[in-house]
Amino acid sequence: MDSIVIGGGMVGVATALALQERGRNVLLLDRRRPGQETSYGNAGIIQAEAVAPYAIPLAFDRLLRIAAGRAHDVAWNLRGMPSWLAPVLGYFWHSLPPNYRRIVPEYARMILRATDDHARLITAASADDLIARRGFIQAYRDAASLEAAVAEADAENRAFGVPSIALDAAGLAKAEPTLRVPMTGAIHFTSPWSCRDPGELVSRYARLFIERGGCIETANAQSLARSGGGWTVQTSAGTHDAPDVVVALGPWTPQFLAPLGYRIPMVLKRGYHLHLAGEAEPLQPFMDVANATVISPMNRGVRVLTGAELNRLDANSNLRQIRHATMVAKTLFPLGEAVESQPWRGARPCMPEMLPVIGPASRHQGLWFNFGHGHQGFTLGPTTAQMLADAMVGASPVAALAAFARY
Ligand SMILES: Cc1cc2nc3c(=O)[nH]c(=O)nc-3n(C[C@H](O)[C@H](O)[C@H](O)COP(=O)(O)OP(=O)(O)OC[C@H]3O[C@@H](n4cnc5c(N)ncnc54)[C@H](O)[C@@H]3O)c2cc1C
C-alpha cells in the first residue's frame, strides 16, 4: 500500500481517486460506507457561484440579532461555548475586510474549477442522472437586501466572471412557477450544478475508485503512529502500514489529530435537514435568504436545510431552526409532510481562515491533510483532492499550497 486516506466523505473519496490516478496504490478507510455523513446531508449544490466564502457578518444590527438568539442564519448554545468561542473569534478576525480580501482570490481559484473537476468524475462514474445544471436561486424579501445582492453579484461577475441574472418579482415568479408567495426578487446564479442525492454521488465516485483497483475498508480508525519510515493506522479491524497517510475526516479531524499534538481550531457549524413530500418541487435549489432556508429538490423528497448552529459536535439536537425552515418552505412551495421521523443533523467543518487545510502536516513527514472545507466541501472535494495529490507525488511544488498548509 502506498497511501492510506482516512475519511470517506466527498473529500476523502476524491483524494483516493486523485492519488490513484497518479499511480498510487490506495486504501480508503471509513467507519461507515462512503458518503454517509456530512457529504450525504448537504444541499447538494456544486456551488460554482461561491467565489467568496461565508464570512461572519460584521453589521452591528446582524451581530446583535445573533447575540440575542433571534437570528435564523446563526444560532448558538451557551453550554457549548467553550468548544466554539475561540475558533469563532479567530473567524471574526479573518472576516475583517483587510484579512478577508486576501482570502477571496485563493478561494475563488478553487471554486472556479470545481464543476470541471466534478465533470470528469461524473462522466467516469456514470452519475449524470444525479446532476441538474439549472443554477441556484437566492431570493429576497425586501428591496434594500435585493439591491445589495445585485451589486454584489455584479461585482463578482466583474472580478471572477460569475454569471447571474437579477430577477424582479415577476421574473422570479416565472423562474419558479410553483412559488406561492410573492417575493421582492432574486439572484439566479446560473453556473452552479445540483445533485439529487449527494450521498449517492460520493458512493458512485467510491465505486469508480474500486473499479480502478482501489481498496475500501469499513472500520473505525482509532490511532495513527509513526513506524519505520511511514505510518501505522490502527483500526477496529486491524492495522495498516503506508509511507503516506491523508487525514480527510471533515468535522472529526480535530479529535483524531489531537493525540499527535495538533490543535485544530475548527468552527463546527451544525446544520439540519428534513425531506418533505413535494406536490411540486422547486425547479432548482432555492434559498430564502431572510429566513436562512434552503430548499433543494432531491430523489428522496424536497430537502429543507437550515443555517448554522454553534455547539459541540455531539450535543443533542435543537430543532428550533429546522422547525422554522420547514414552516417557511411549506409557505413558499406546495409541500407535504415529512418523509422521515427525525431531521438529519451534521456539521460544516469550517476553519477560522475560511480556507480548507490542504498539504503536508507541519510536524510529521508523510502525514498529509485535506479537511476544513466548511460550507463548500461537496463542491470543492475533487478540486482540493487534485491540489493535494499533485503535491504528494511531486507534480507541483508543495510551496504552491502555502495558503492552505497551515497546521
Ligand atoms: C446543512 C449543510 C448544507 C450544506 N450544503 C452544501 C452545499 O450545498 N454544497 C457544498 O459544497 N457543501 C455543502 N455543505 C458542506 C459539505 O457538506 C461539507 O463541507 C463536506 O461534506 C465535507 O466533506 P468531508 O469529506 O470533509 O467530511 P464528511 O463527509 O463528514 O466525511 C468525513 C468521513 O469521516 C468518517 N469518519 C469520522 N471519524 C472516523 C474514524 N475515526 N474512522 C474512520 N472514519 C471516520 C465519517 O464516517 C465520514 O464519512 C453543507 C453542509 C451542511 C451541514
The ligand as a Tripos MOL2 file, in Angstrom:
@<TRIPOS>MOLECULE
LIG
   53    58     1     0     0
SMALL
NO_CHARGES

@<TRIPOS>ATOM
      1 C1        -26.6920   21.6500    6.2050 C.3       1 LIG1
      2 C2        -25.4970   21.6240    5.2880 C.ar      1 LIG1
      3 C3        -25.6320   22.0390    3.9610 C.ar      1 LIG1
      4 C4        -24.5110   22.0300    3.1070 C.ar      1 LIG1
      5 N1        -24.6760   22.3390    1.7880 N.ar      1 LIG1
      6 C5        -23.6090   22.2800    0.9370 C.ar      1 LIG1
      7 C6        -23.7740   22.5100   -0.4440 C.ar      1 LIG1
      8 O1        -24.8700   22.7100   -0.9550 O.2       1 LIG1
      9 N2        -22.6610   22.4900   -1.2370 N.ar      1 LIG1
     10 C7        -21.4210   22.2360   -0.7180 C.ar      1 LIG1
     11 O2        -20.4500   22.2580   -1.4830 O.2       1 LIG1
     12 N3        -21.2540   21.9270    0.5810 N.ar      1 LIG1
     13 C8        -22.3100   21.9520    1.4280 C.ar      1 LIG1
     14 N4        -22.1500   21.6700    2.7520 N.ar      1 LIG1
     15 C9        -20.8050   21.3850    3.2570 C.3       1 LIG1
     16 C10       -20.3280   19.9880    2.8680 C.3       1 LIG1
     17 O3        -21.3440   19.0490    3.1160 O.3       1 LIG1
     18 C11       -19.0710   19.6040    3.6840 C.3       1 LIG1
     19 O4        -18.0940   20.6270    3.5670 O.3       1 LIG1
     20 C12       -18.4690   18.3150    3.1390 C.3       1 LIG1
     21 O5        -19.4350   17.2980    3.0910 O.3       1 LIG1
     22 C13       -17.3000   17.8580    3.9930 C.3       1 LIG1
     23 O6        -16.8360   16.6640    3.4260 O.3       1 LIG1
     24 P1        -15.7380   15.8000    4.1610 P.3       1 LIG1
     25 O7        -15.4110   14.6720    3.2670 O.co2     1 LIG1
     26 O8        -14.6380   16.6950    4.6200 O.co2     1 LIG1
     27 O9        -16.4690   15.3100    5.5040 O.3       1 LIG1
     28 P2        -17.5250   14.1080    5.7070 P.3       1 LIG1
     29 O10       -18.4130   13.9830    4.5460 O.co2     1 LIG1
     30 O11       -18.1370   14.2980    7.0440 O.co2     1 LIG1
     31 O12       -16.5940   12.8340    5.7360 O.3       1 LIG1
     32 C14       -15.8380   12.5060    6.8690 C.3       1 LIG1
     33 C15       -15.8710   10.9910    6.9840 C.3       1 LIG1
     34 O13       -15.0300   10.5860    8.0810 O.3       1 LIG1
     35 C16       -15.6070    9.4090    8.6150 C.3       1 LIG1
     36 N5        -15.0330    9.2040    9.9470 N.ar      1 LIG1
     37 C17       -15.1370   10.0240   11.0310 C.ar      1 LIG1
     38 N6        -14.3930    9.5350   12.0340 N.ar      1 LIG1
     39 C18       -13.8190    8.3950   11.5810 C.ar      1 LIG1
     40 C19       -12.9100    7.4480   12.1510 C.ar      1 LIG1
     41 N7        -12.4380    7.5860   13.3820 N.pl3     1 LIG1
     42 N8        -12.5180    6.3970   11.3860 N.ar      1 LIG1
     43 C20       -12.9730    6.2340   10.1180 C.ar      1 LIG1
     44 N9        -13.8140    7.1040    9.5350 N.ar      1 LIG1
     45 C21       -14.2250    8.1780   10.2520 C.ar      1 LIG1
     46 C22       -17.0920    9.6710    8.6010 C.3       1 LIG1
     47 O14       -17.8140    8.4370    8.6440 O.3       1 LIG1
     48 C23       -17.2500   10.4380    7.2900 C.3       1 LIG1
     49 O15       -17.6470    9.5840    6.2190 O.3       1 LIG1
     50 C24       -23.2430   21.6430    3.6170 C.ar      1 LIG1
     51 C25       -23.1300   21.1960    4.9290 C.ar      1 LIG1
     52 C26       -24.2410   21.1800    5.7630 C.ar      1 LIG1
     53 C27       -24.0870   20.6580    7.1610 C.3       1 LIG1
@<TRIPOS>BOND
     1     1     2 1
     2     2     3 ar
     3     2    52 ar
     4     3     4 ar
     5     4     5 ar
     6     4    50 ar
     7     5     6 ar
     8     6     7 ar
     9     6    13 1
    10     7     8 2
    11     7     9 ar
    12     9    10 ar
    13    10    11 2
    14    10    12 ar
    15    12    13 ar
    16    13    14 ar
    17    14    15 1
    18    14    50 ar
    19    15    16 1
    20    16    17 1
    21    16    18 1
    22    18    19 1
    23    18    20 1
    24    20    21 1
    25    20    22 1
    26    22    23 1
    27    23    24 1
    28    24    25 2
    29    24    26 1
    30    24    27 1
    31    27    28 1
    32    28    29 2
    33    28    30 1
    34    28    31 1
    35    31    32 1
    36    32    33 1
    37    33    34 1
    38    33    48 1
    39    34    35 1
    40    35    36 1
    41    35    46 1
    42    36    37 ar
    43    36    45 ar
    44    37    38 ar
    45    38    39 ar
    46    39    40 ar
    47    39    45 ar
    48    40    41 1
    49    40    42 ar
    50    42    43 ar
    51    43    44 ar
    52    44    45 ar
    53    46    47 1
    54    46    48 1
    55    48    49 1
    56    50    51 ar
    57    51    52 ar
    58    52    53 1
@<TRIPOS>SUBSTRUCTURE
     1 LIG1         1 GROUP 0 **** ****
